[in-house]
Amino acid sequence: MRIFVCVALLLAMAPLGLPLFAMTLLTEALILGLLAMSLDLMVGYTRLISFGHAAAYGLGAYASGYLLLHTSLPLPFAVLAASVLAGVVAIGVAWVCTLAKGVSFSMLTLAFAQLLYAVAFKWTSVTGASDGLAGIPRTAGPFGVTVFQTKNGYYYFVLVCLLGAYLFCRSLVASPFGAVLRGIRENEAKTLSLGYNTRLYKIAVVAVSFALGGLAGALYSPFAGFANTELVFWLFSGQVLIMVIVGGQGTLIGPILGAAFFMLLEHVLSQYTESWALFFGLIFIGFVMFAPQGIWGLLTRRARA
Amino acid sequence: MDLLSFLLVQCLNALSQAALLFFLGVGLTLIFGIMRIVNFAHGTFYMLGAFLGYSAVRVTGSFWAGLVLGPLVAGGIGAAFEMGLLRRLYKRDDSAFLMVTFGLTLVLGEIIRLVWGVDALQVQVPDSLSGIVFLLDEPFPVYRLFLVAAGAIVAVGIWQFLERTRLGLLIRATSQNAEMVHALGVDVNLVRSGIFGIGCGLAALGGVLAAPLLSASLGMAGNAIIDAFVIVIIGGMGSFPGSLLAAILVAFVQVFGTYYFPDFAMAAMYLLMLLVLVVRPGGLLGKEA
């Protein structure tokens, strides 16, 4: 807990010391961190390998973008509404996807994300088709609060969302609910025979995960000012999965580090070479082969040794 | 155009599309059925095939040479990848394969971009296949008829290979019980490398054949991998006849969907897949999931 407070304070002081472009990167890293952490609930704690988490992000991004463009809803409420929408849609998605197990589950989530991608591509009046939604404003908050409209103000908004989500996830996985999730991860048949309706638990965790992933997306589109179909594309789903694995699945903190590492690596590599995807793929393969516990696993193992 | 000739042309279109989808799906389903591996890089091998085919045609001047060389080289790369990396992961859970092959997708995609560049490359078909024929007074490209024939030949070929040859027998046995096959003195690892190579080679064959229609481009892999997964899931993971049936079904949905509901054609395929999964979670001809 002490470390948590230290890190939170450090992040809160970041705008004092960092130049503006670094703050932009950091804000995006925190948003992606929130997304990766939400996926970790499924992948790391329940062994539900979702290959369609971009669906949650895209849903949130489009929904908040649409609300900000076409209604006068204050920004925090638009973000919240988008997050809730993603969670509600997830219940339906999960109901179908949990009919299957293992690899079939992964493929179904992929199919759902692609279905959404197709919808985003075709539903021109709402999603703007291939152009996406552009010029999404950071509107003023309720009661005339304008703090979200500045870059640093928005950073604090994102930071508060991430810290809140982290504390929520941590208490969730420490709760009896979290224990059942880990039971499903280790041995679903056994958990079922202990009297837990594992399918309901799985649907619940997908809904929570999507709501938080939707929150990340909802934070992204006012930050970037746009939402486009790339946010729903399968390649992005894969990248989020990479962040979770590289960071360290089943640790919550790890995926956030993974997302930051991903952002930093992409930023640094793309300065030196156009082929950053090549090195990226190699690093990722290296992690899966030799360090399945990820960055966080490596850090904590060293700390213990 | 009267109804009969319209239907004939559309059905042939759908069948030629089905042939391409079948090449994609059958390799993936063979690999899954035998190795329990989801090869995320399958679409990339399809794309690799298209580019290799382009180069082979340029160097040798013969489309037929590309049709042989592309799959051979891609299959070799696939087999080498299995021996070098995947083999070390058999004791880990399924997700490790999914993720390593995803990494391979990035690496291979980037290598293809470095070697062949970003432009779409047009592949010429030989003169004997480039004309049109008239079916019930409607013009139809010969190349699409050739695709239908190629699909049928490969389907029968794979079926006979699995049923009649010793290697086919070993492959089927390995998919049933790898440990027992190993105990009987067969090098199971070699069978696995072989089947991974064959699967990737089949995808590449599809890529070479698709290149004259779609031209070889960097966008191929993304669409292909999704199509391949849809085929495998609808047909049933690991089921060879299932992949054939699913390829035909999906192709008809795509072709007629594009004609009647152009706005929903993209979604139709996924809806079909969801429908199948809700009714039969293991796929049409698969074992229950």
Interface residues (C-beta under 8 A of the other chain):
Chain A: V43 R47 I49 F51 V96 L99 A100 K101 G102 V103 S104 S106 M107 L108 L110 A111 F112 Q114 L115 A118 V119 F121 K122 F233 W234 L235 G238 L241 I242 I245 S275 A277 L278 F280 G281 L282 F284 I285 V288 M289 P292
Chain B: F32 V38 F40 L85 R88 L89 R92 D93 D94 S95 A96 L98 M99 V100 F102 G103 L104 T105 L106 V107 G109 E110 I111 R113 L114 G222 I225 I226 F229 V230 V232 I233 M237 D263 F264 M266 A267 Y270 L271 M273 L274 L277 V278 P281 G282 A289
